[in-house]
């Protein structure tokens, strides 16, 4: 038994010494990319900032995060918040509890087409952009808050006067040409 342990100790020593150069190479290569990543992040952030300033963009969500529930994958399900200058076209599926209102033949998701109400765009020191606005769907008031991060990810939170809050996770993208309004 002691002979086996000695041979294992020698072998494990060889593995450590063989693995050490690979680990060092990995650490050096990851550290050298840091400077290029920061310039790439800056240019990505500038693109996002220009996109938001143009008010011709859309947010496509990949995940719904209902209050008190698990994450729901939205890939393959239609959903978007589309900004077209001074108006908005949005449809988001809703998963959660409705406290009042609604009835038969009413829209199950969150849907609005029309002018943007109380739009605020705030850029913070962390290079994140917060977009907030309000809409009305039938008799329901909806407050939207979209946090756009410097890498293009977006987190949308919706507060409703008749339903539980819900959040969505996705990306901000350029508005397809077919939806762009002429100046």
C-alpha positions, 0 to 999 in steps of 0.5 A: 500500500505504501508503494502505491501512495509513493508512486501516486505522489510522484505522478501528481507532482509531474501533473502539477509541474506540467500544469503550471506552465499552462496556467501561467500562459493562461494568466498572461494571455488573459491579462494582455487582453484587458487593454483592448477590452476596455477600448472595445467596451468604450466604442460599444458604449458610444454606439449604444448611447448614439442609438438611444439618442436617435430614439430608433431602437428596440429592446428584444428580451430573452428572459421573463422574470416574474415576481415569485417565479422562475425564469421563463425563456422567451426565445421564439416568442414575439416580444419587443419594445420598439422606439420610433422617434416620438412613439413606441410599439411594445408587446411583452408576454405577461406571466404573473398574478392579475389583481383586478380588471381584465376579463374575457377577450382581453389582451393577456400580455402587455401591449401598447402602441402610441406616443411616449408618455413622460419619457426620461433618459438618464446616463449615470457615472457607471456608463449605464443608461436608464430609460423610463416612461409610462403607458396605459393599456385599457384602464391599467397604468404601466410604468417601464424602467429599462436599464441599458448596460454598456455591453448592450444588455438591457433589464426591463422592469414593469410596474402595473396598477393591476398586476404584479411587477415583472422584469425582462432581460435581453439586449438593445439593438438597432431598429430594423429599416422597415420600422424607421420613420422618415424625418 
